[in-house]
Amino acid sequence: MDFENRQNWDLDAWPEMYGKLKELQGMIFLSPPGIELNLMVFTVASLAAGCRHCQAHGAFGLDRVGLQIEKIQALWDFENSPLFTARERAALRLGLAGGASPNAVEPEHHSELREHFSDEEARVLIAVVALGGFMNRYNDTLSTVTDQESRDWAESHLGGMGWAIGKHVGAAHEQRSGPPGR
């Protein structure tokens, strides 16, 4: 694959946009129901979208906020894992359906959200899925190079789930200093 000079199109190369995007990410991910569940929904939406870059960053972010590795790995099969509550499953189902293309959210997803979340929390979860959609499409279209730290973490902890770097591998000169937020 030849993605020569793709870093010229990276969001880092558009500081005004990237700064506003980081503000939006902070507002959304830190809002209730909280960073942990919001990142889980982002990661599952990224699984549905197929963006390996965002999968790695979402899962690594969950590790950085203290979620146990076993639960991060279980996101790949959350429906069958005893590690998730009914509340978490409702949010993850929304993430999986909302991250699919075409969008697969049905009235049942809304009903299930209403059983477990306030209107404000549901709005945040929908915003997480929507923001994930932007990030997934941008990074997968560009084939953004995944930083070495996130890549190493994902290869070590997610390889057994079928995760592989795919088109997000890059040459040494394309490597970032670290994952987002550092």
Secondary structure, DSSP 8 states (H G I E B T S, - for coil): ---TTGGGGSGGG-HHHHHHHHHHHHHHHTSTT-HHHHHHHHHHHHHHHT-HHHHHHHHHHHHHTT--HHHHHHGGGGGG-TTS-HHHHHHHHHHHHHHSSS----HHHHHHHHHH--HHHHHHHHHHHHHHHHHHHHHHHHT----HHHHHHHHHHHGGGT---GGG---GGG--SSSTT-
